[in-house]
Structures are given as structure tokens and as C-alpha cells.
Amino acid sequence: MKVVVDLSRCEGYAQCAFLAPEAFRIHGEEALMYDPNPDDAQHDQVLRAAAACPVQAILVDLLEARHASAEASSS
């Protein structure tokens, strides 16, 4: 899974940091820091965080994870 946050769109509501604290955290008063490649164990939390973003600044790419799963299944 790959995560991209449009930091020019982010307004620091911190819903993501509340829902997925290992992947997103607020640094200082409003600066968002995030893990662009969160662990698979955080999958559901990251998806909930992206869905909860009031300005929809979080994009989650699941294609890499699906591709890796397909390769593992064919081996």
C-alpha cells in the first residue's frame, strides 16, 4: 500500500492521526507527517483515516498490494 497526502490541501484536522496514529501524526501545531508506505497491519486503519479526511487530502494506492498478492498466489 502506498499513501500520498496532498499537503497543500491538508488543513490539519488530524482525523487521520486519530484513526491511524502509526501512519499519520501531527508535528507542531498543524504540520502533518506521514508514512508513505505503512505496514500491511495498518491497512484498515489507513483506509478509515483516508475516508475520514474532511478535505479528502489522503490518497491510498492499493494496486501494489494486489499485484504482490497475485504474484505470491501464482508461486
Buried (B, 14 or more C-beta within 10 A) or exposed (E): BEBEBEEEEBEEBBBBBEBBBEBBBBEEEEEBEBBEEBEEEBBEBBBBBBEBBEEEBBEBEEEEBEEEEEEEEEE
